[in-house]
């Protein structure tokens, strides 16, 4: 189950980072730190197990950032808490 969640997290974070409309700079030249956290951003995300099926997901900038942070924490936790095999 952990592998499925880990794989899904990687897929979502990778697909979100690859979207051309997800630039962190705002049109007026200000960085992402000055961007409106309530701005709605929509991204196309691939469905797991399909090369063609995609979903359009809309969230606020703050929600996308929280998802990114949570995914990063889960990846770090999975990589650092590997069980030792006693074979």
WONORTA-V399840 format. One record per residue. N is the residue number from 1. RES is the residue in one small letter. OMEGA is omega in whole degrees, -180 to 180 (* if undefined). D_FIRST is the distance of its C-alpha to the first C-alpha in whole Angstrom. Layout:
n:N res:RES omega:OMEGA d_first:D_FIRST
n:N res:RES omega:OMEGA d_first:D_FIRST
This chain:
n:1 res:x omega:-180 d_first:0
n:2 res:x omega:-179 d_first:4
n:3 res:x omega:179 d_first:5
n:4 res:x omega:179 d_first:5
n:5 res:x omega:179 d_first:6
n:6 res:x omega:180 d_first:9
n:7 res:x omega:179 d_first:10
n:8 res:x omega:180 d_first:11
n:9 res:x omega:178 d_first:12
n:10 res:x omega:-179 d_first:14
n:11 res:x omega:-179 d_first:15
n:12 res:x omega:-178 d_first:17
n:13 res:x omega:178 d_first:18
n:14 res:x omega:180 d_first:20
n:15 res:x omega:-180 d_first:21
n:16 res:x omega:-179 d_first:23
n:17 res:x omega:-176 d_first:24
n:18 res:x omega:-178 d_first:26
n:19 res:x omega:-178 d_first:28
n:20 res:x omega:-179 d_first:31
n:21 res:x omega:-176 d_first:32
n:22 res:x omega:179 d_first:30
n:23 res:x omega:-178 d_first:32
n:24 res:x omega:179 d_first:33
n:25 res:x omega:178 d_first:36
n:26 res:x omega:-176 d_first:38
n:27 res:x omega:-178 d_first:41
n:28 res:x omega:176 d_first:44
n:29 res:x omega:178 d_first:43
n:30 res:x omega:180 d_first:41
n:31 res:x omega:-179 d_first:38
n:32 res:x omega:-180 d_first:35
n:33 res:x omega:179 d_first:36
n:34 res:x omega:-177 d_first:38
n:35 res:x omega:-180 d_first:36
n:36 res:x omega:-179 d_first:36
n:37 res:x omega:-180 d_first:33
n:38 res:x omega:178 d_first:33
n:39 res:x omega:179 d_first:34
n:40 res:x omega:179 d_first:31
n:41 res:x omega:178 d_first:30
n:42 res:x omega:180 d_first:28
n:43 res:x omega:174 d_first:26
n:44 res:x omega:-177 d_first:25
n:45 res:x omega:178 d_first:21
n:46 res:x omega:175 d_first:20
n:47 res:x omega:179 d_first:18
n:48 res:x omega:177 d_first:14
n:49 res:x omega:-179 d_first:16
n:50 res:x omega:177 d_first:19
n:51 res:x omega:-173 d_first:22
n:52 res:x omega:-174 d_first:24
n:53 res:x omega:179 d_first:23
n:54 res:x omega:176 d_first:23
n:55 res:x omega:175 d_first:23
n:56 res:x omega:-178 d_first:25
n:57 res:x omega:179 d_first:24
n:58 res:x omega:178 d_first:27
n:59 res:x omega:175 d_first:26
n:60 res:x omega:178 d_first:29
n:61 res:x omega:180 d_first:29
n:62 res:x omega:179 d_first:28
n:63 res:x omega:178 d_first:25
n:64 res:x omega:180 d_first:24
n:65 res:x omega:178 d_first:25
n:66 res:x omega:177 d_first:22
n:67 res:x omega:179 d_first:19
n:68 res:x omega:-179 d_first:20
n:69 res:x omega:179 d_first:21
n:70 res:x omega:178 d_first:17
n:71 res:x omega:180 d_first:16
n:72 res:x omega:179 d_first:18
n:73 res:x omega:179 d_first:17
n:74 res:x omega:178 d_first:13
n:75 res:x omega:179 d_first:14
n:76 res:x omega:180 d_first:17
n:77 res:x omega:-179 d_first:15
n:78 res:x omega:-178 d_first:12
n:79 res:x omega:-177 d_first:15
n:80 res:x omega:-178 d_first:17
n:81 res:x omega:178 d_first:15
n:82 res:x omega:178 d_first:14
n:83 res:x omega:178 d_first:15
n:84 res:x omega:178 d_first:18
n:85 res:x omega:-177 d_first:18
n:86 res:x omega:-178 d_first:21
n:87 res:x omega:* d_first:22
